[in-house]
Amino acid sequence: MKTTLSNKLLNKRLAVIGTGKIGGILLRAFLKHKLVQPKRVHATVLYADEVRALAKQKLGVRISTDNRAAVRHADVILLAVKPQAIREVLEDIKPEMKPGKLIISVVASIPTQLIEKQLGLDVPVVRAMPNTPCAIGCGMTALAKGTHARKEHMEIARAMFEAVGRVVVVEEKQIDAVTGLSASGPAFIYILLESLAEGGVKVGLPRDISTLLAAQTMMGAARMVLDTGDHPALLKDAVTTPAGSTMDGILELEDGKVRVTLIKAVMKATQRAKELVLES
């Protein structure tokens, strides 16, 4: 199924509207994995100097500031603009939209219903929430379908994001929670990783070795959860021996309320994601 879908995508024309941080990460990943042909891609940015900067990367795609031109001949449109700009962008591309085109939106906080209503067409919209590890093929993306999106549209979106990591399908009402957990999550993880590395330095390890130990340990622990399917609590207990050093460390974490703080971080990020739509 993946191969068939990839072949279908290879012949489609892709417009990337807003080739900034996440848009650029996804575009480079799609090209790296040969999911799309460079000659069939039209990427847009906001300013002319950004066109020149992106052109220096020699991606082989057409680059401009003209969203309408990018959408005109596209089969699949990846919306990757800031939430505050979405209404203006949709109004701009509206004259070029047709029901046969597929919109995949990675715009944080913007519901499919808003896009459908703004365009005034029965256009299929798939909402996606990826994260930055997509840049190394280790991303996590959640997909939710709009009113007019069908099975084949979801399969195209799944094929695109499976090229850069794992994919889950959720109800759209859960997307803000996905934003708070997996989209914002890498930043939380980097803080934890940095803190572990600093702890290693504090007890006498060179900084580069301490950072490597922390990063590889964190990656290995995550792989244990993914590969075994065991609950993190069970895996934690397997490391924790009676009267051992790990338990002393865990007691310090609990005393510092790390668990509660992380839960609150996800809750805060989720709440902020809900609020962004009101500012668009």
C-alpha positions as CSV (number, residue, x, y, z in Angstrom):
1,M,0.0,0.0,0.0
2,K,2.8,2.5,0.9
3,T,4.6,1.9,-2.4
4,T,1.4,2.4,-4.4
5,L,0.6,5.5,-2.6
6,S,4.1,6.9,-2.9
7,N,4.0,6.3,-6.7
8,K,0.7,8.1,-6.9
9,L,2.1,11.1,-4.9
10,L,5.2,11.1,-7.2
11,N,3.0,12.2,-10.1
12,K,1.0,14.8,-8.2
13,R,1.8,18.5,-8.2
14,L,2.4,19.9,-4.7
15,A,2.1,23.4,-3.5
16,V,3.8,24.3,-0.1
17,I,2.2,27.5,1.1
18,G,4.5,28.9,3.8
19,T,7.9,27.3,3.5
20,G,9.1,28.4,6.9
21,K,10.3,26.2,9.7
22,I,7.9,23.2,9.6
23,G,7.0,23.8,5.9
24,G,10.7,23.7,5.0
25,I,11.3,20.6,7.2
26,L,8.5,18.7,5.5
27,L,9.4,19.8,2.0
28,R,13.1,18.7,2.4
29,A,11.9,15.4,3.9
30,F,9.5,14.7,1.1
31,L,12.2,15.5,-1.5
32,K,14.8,13.4,0.4
33,H,12.5,10.4,0.4
34,K,11.5,11.0,-3.3
35,L,7.9,11.3,-2.4
36,V,7.4,14.1,-4.8
37,Q,9.3,15.2,-7.9
38,P,11.1,18.6,-7.5
39,K,9.8,19.8,-10.9
40,R,6.2,19.3,-9.7
41,V,6.6,21.4,-6.5
42,H,5.9,25.1,-6.1
43,A,6.9,26.5,-2.7
44,T,6.0,29.9,-1.4
45,V,7.5,32.3,1.2
46,L,6.5,35.7,2.3
47,Y,9.3,37.9,1.2
48,A,11.6,38.1,-1.8
49,D,14.8,37.8,0.3
50,E,13.4,34.5,1.6
51,V,13.0,33.3,-2.0
52,R,16.7,33.9,-2.5
53,A,17.6,32.2,0.7
54,L,15.6,29.1,-0.1
55,A,16.9,29.0,-3.6
56,K,20.5,28.7,-2.2
57,Q,19.5,25.4,-0.8
58,K,19.2,24.1,-4.4
59,L,16.1,21.9,-3.7
60,G,15.2,22.0,-7.4
61,V,11.6,23.3,-6.8
62,R,10.0,26.5,-8.0
63,I,10.0,29.2,-5.3
64,S,8.0,32.4,-5.2
65,T,5.9,34.7,-3.1
66,D,2.8,34.0,-5.2
67,N,0.5,31.7,-3.3
68,R,-2.2,31.9,-6.0
69,A,0.2,30.8,-8.7
70,A,1.4,27.9,-6.6
71,V,-2.1,26.7,-6.0
72,R,-3.3,27.1,-9.5
73,H,-1.9,23.9,-10.9
74,A,-1.5,21.9,-7.7
75,D,-3.2,18.7,-6.8
76,V,-2.1,18.7,-3.2
77,I,-1.7,21.9,-1.2
78,L,0.3,21.9,2.1
79,L,-0.7,24.9,4.2
80,A,2.1,25.7,6.6
81,V,1.5,29.4,7.4
82,K,1.2,31.0,10.8
83,P,-2.3,30.8,12.4
84,Q,-2.6,34.6,12.3
85,A,-2.1,34.6,8.5
86,I,-4.5,31.8,7.6
87,R,-7.6,33.9,6.7
88,E,-5.6,36.2,4.4
89,V,-3.9,33.3,2.7
90,L,-7.2,31.4,2.2
91,E,-8.8,34.6,0.7
92,D,-5.8,34.9,-1.6
93,I,-5.9,31.3,-3.0
94,K,-9.7,31.0,-3.1
95,P,-10.1,32.0,-6.8
96,E,-7.8,29.1,-7.7
97,M,-9.4,26.4,-5.6
98,K,-11.4,23.5,-7.1
99,P,-13.2,20.6,-5.3
100,G,-10.7,18.1,-6.8
101,K,-7.7,19.7,-4.9
102,L,-6.6,18.3,-1.6
103,I,-5.6,20.6,1.3
104,I,-3.4,19.3,4.0
105,S,-3.1,21.8,6.8
106,V,-0.3,21.8,9.4
107,V,-1.4,25.2,10.7
108,A,-1.6,25.0,14.5
109,S,-5.0,25.6,16.1
110,I,-7.0,26.1,12.8
111,P,-9.9,23.7,12.4
112,T,-10.8,22.2,9.1
113,Q,-14.3,23.8,9.4
114,L,-12.7,27.3,9.3
115,I,-10.8,26.4,6.1
116,E,-13.9,24.9,4.4
117,K,-16.1,27.8,5.3
118,Q,-13.5,30.4,4.2
119,L,-13.1,28.7,0.8
120,G,-16.8,28.1,0.4
121,L,-16.2,24.8,-1.5
122,D,-16.7,21.1,-0.8
123,V,-12.9,20.9,-0.8
124,P,-11.3,17.9,1.1
125,V,-9.2,19.1,4.0
126,V,-7.0,17.0,6.2
127,R,-5.6,18.5,9.3
128,A,-2.1,17.3,10.3
129,M,0.0,18.0,13.4
130,P,3.6,16.9,12.9
131,N,6.6,17.7,15.0
132,T,10.2,18.9,14.2
133,P,11.8,15.4,14.5
134,C,10.2,14.9,11.0
135,A,13.5,16.5,9.8
136,I,15.4,13.3,10.6
137,G,12.6,10.8,9.7
138,C,11.7,10.3,13.3
139,G,8.6,12.5,13.6
140,M,5.2,12.0,15.1
141,T,2.1,13.2,13.2
142,A,-1.5,13.1,14.0
143,L,-4.1,13.3,11.2
144,A,-7.8,14.3,11.4
145,K,-10.2,14.5,8.5
146,G,-12.5,17.4,7.5
147,T,-16.1,17.1,6.4
148,H,-15.3,16.4,2.7
149,A,-12.1,14.3,3.2
150,R,-12.5,10.7,2.1
151,K,-10.5,7.5,2.6
152,E,-8.3,8.2,-0.4
153,H,-7.4,11.7,0.9
154,M,-6.4,10.3,4.3
155,E,-4.3,7.7,2.6
156,I,-2.4,10.4,0.7
157,A,-1.8,12.4,3.9
158,R,-0.7,9.2,5.7
159,A,1.7,8.3,3.0
160,M,3.2,11.8,3.1
161,F,3.8,11.8,6.8
162,E,4.8,8.2,7.2
163,A,7.8,9.1,5.0
164,V,9.0,11.3,8.0
165,G,8.0,9.2,11.0
166,R,4.9,7.6,12.6
167,V,1.3,8.5,12.0
168,V,-1.9,8.2,14.1
169,V,-5.4,9.2,13.1
170,V,-7.4,11.0,15.8
171,E,-10.7,13.0,16.0
172,E,-10.2,16.6,15.2
173,K,-11.2,17.7,18.7
174,Q,-8.1,15.9,20.0
175,I,-5.6,17.8,17.7
176,D,-5.0,20.6,20.3
177,A,-4.0,17.9,22.8
178,V,-1.7,16.4,20.2
179,T,-0.2,19.9,19.8
180,G,0.4,20.2,23.5
181,L,2.0,16.8,23.8
182,S,3.9,15.8,20.6
183,A,4.3,19.1,18.8
184,S,5.5,21.0,21.8
185,G,6.9,17.9,23.4
186,P,10.4,18.0,21.8
187,A,11.1,21.3,23.6
188,F,10.1,19.7,26.9
189,I,12.3,16.7,26.2
190,Y,15.3,19.0,25.3
191,I,15.0,20.7,28.7
192,L,15.0,17.3,30.4
193,L,17.9,16.1,28.3
194,E,19.9,19.3,29.0
195,S,19.2,18.9,32.7
196,L,20.4,15.3,32.8
197,A,23.6,16.3,30.9
198,E,24.2,19.1,33.4
199,G,23.8,16.6,36.2
200,G,26.4,14.5,34.6
201,V,28.8,17.4,34.4
202,K,28.0,18.2,38.0
203,V,29.2,14.8,39.1
204,G,32.4,15.0,37.0
205,L,31.7,13.9,33.4
206,P,33.0,15.9,30.4
207,R,30.2,17.9,28.8
208,D,30.3,16.1,25.4
209,I,30.3,12.6,27.0
210,S,27.5,13.6,29.4
211,T,25.3,14.9,26.6
212,L,25.9,11.8,24.6
213,L,25.0,9.6,27.6
214,A,21.9,11.6,28.3
215,A,20.7,11.7,24.7
216,Q,21.4,8.0,23.9
217,T,19.8,7.0,27.2
218,M,16.7,9.0,26.5
219,M,16.4,7.6,22.9
220,G,16.9,4.0,24.2
221,A,14.3,4.4,26.9
222,A,11.8,5.7,24.3
223,R,12.6,2.8,22.0
224,M,11.9,0.4,24.8
225,V,8.4,1.8,25.2
226,L,7.8,1.7,21.5
227,D,9.3,-1.7,20.8
228,T,8.0,-3.6,23.8
229,G,4.6,-1.9,24.2
230,D,5.1,-2.0,27.9
231,H,3.7,0.7,30.2
232,P,6.5,3.2,31.2
233,A,5.8,2.4,34.8
234,L,6.7,-1.3,34.3
235,L,9.9,-0.4,32.5
236,K,10.8,2.1,35.3
237,D,10.3,-0.7,37.9
238,A,12.7,-2.9,35.9
239,V,15.4,-0.4,36.4
240,T,14.6,0.3,40.0
241,T,16.2,-2.2,42.4
242,P,15.5,-2.3,46.1
243,A,17.6,0.2,48.1
244,G,19.4,1.1,44.9
245,S,20.7,4.4,43.5
246,T,17.8,4.8,41.0
247,M,15.2,5.0,43.8
248,D,17.1,7.8,45.5
249,G,17.1,9.7,42.1
250,I,13.4,9.0,41.7
251,L,12.6,10.4,45.1
252,E,14.4,13.6,44.2
253,L,12.3,13.9,41.0
254,E,9.1,13.3,43.0
255,D,10.2,15.9,45.6
256,G,10.8,18.4,42.8
257,K,7.3,17.7,41.4
258,V,8.8,16.9,37.9
259,R,5.9,14.6,37.1
260,V,3.2,17.2,37.9
261,T,5.1,19.9,36.2
262,L,5.4,18.0,33.0
263,I,1.6,17.2,33.1
264,K,0.9,20.9,33.6
265,A,3.3,21.8,30.7
266,V,1.2,19.6,28.3
267,M,-2.0,21.1,29.7
268,K,-0.7,24.7,29.3
269,A,0.5,24.1,25.7
270,T,-2.8,22.5,24.8
271,Q,-4.8,25.4,26.2
272,R,-2.6,27.8,24.3
273,A,-3.2,25.9,21.1
274,K,-7.0,26.3,21.7
275,E,-6.6,30.0,22.1
276,L,-4.6,30.6,18.9
277,V,-7.7,30.1,16.7
278,L,-9.3,33.2,18.4
279,E,-6.3,35.3,17.4
280,S,-6.4,34.2,13.7
